[in-house]
Amino acid sequence: MSTPVVSTCSLAQIPTTKIRPVKNFHPNICGDQFVAYIPEDKVTRACKEEQVEDLKKEGRRKLMAATAASPSQLLNFIDAVQLLGVAYHFEGEIEEALQNIYDSFHDANDMDGDDLYNIAL
């Protein structure tokens, strides 16, 4: 036969939830900018993508203009593009320009007129 289970736990032994104090933090400096995010519409996004493409074309044009100039100006321009972090858009053009500089200096062996800064670049 089974014996009935008798609970030895009374209500006084059950822990009650503690009431924690509420802390009032200062308002966020960003406000609710990220909470109330509204995505761009298709027209605005298309306009921004067009602006990005125009800027890429202008960057390529300036890179080609710097190629026609002296090699030190080209190296300074490539360095600036890399420091800005947008060199991945112009990888092919940069590789081609650097190969042209290497070929022209390798064939001419004319490194006497350059300073240490240009050689380091």
C-alpha positions, 0 to 999 in steps of 0.5 A, a space after each residue: 500500500 502507498 503511504 500519503 506524502 506529508 509536506 513538512 514545508 510551511 508557508 513561513 519557510 518559502 522565501 518571498 521575492 525581495 523588492 529591489 530599489 529602482 535606479 533612475 539613470 540619466 537620459 541617453 545622449 543619443 536619445 531614441 534615435 536607434 529605437 525609432 529607426 525608420 528605414 530609407 525609402 527606395 528613392 533616397 537609397 537609389 539617390 545615395 547609391 548614385 552619389 557613391 558611384 559618382 564619387 567612385 568615378 571621380 576617385 578613378 579619374 583623380 587616380 588616373 590624373 595622378 598617374 600622368 603626374 610625377 610618381 611621388 604625387 601618385 604615391 602620395 595619392 595612393 597613400 591618402 586613399 589607403 589611409 581613408 580606407 576606401 582603397 578596396 574600391 580601386 584595387 585594380 587601378 592601384 595595382 596597375 599604377 604601382 606596377 607602372 611605377 615599378 617598371 619605370 624605376 626598374 628600367 631606368 634605375 633612377 632612384 637618386 633624385 628621390 628622398 627617403 619619404 617617397 622610397 618608403 611609400 
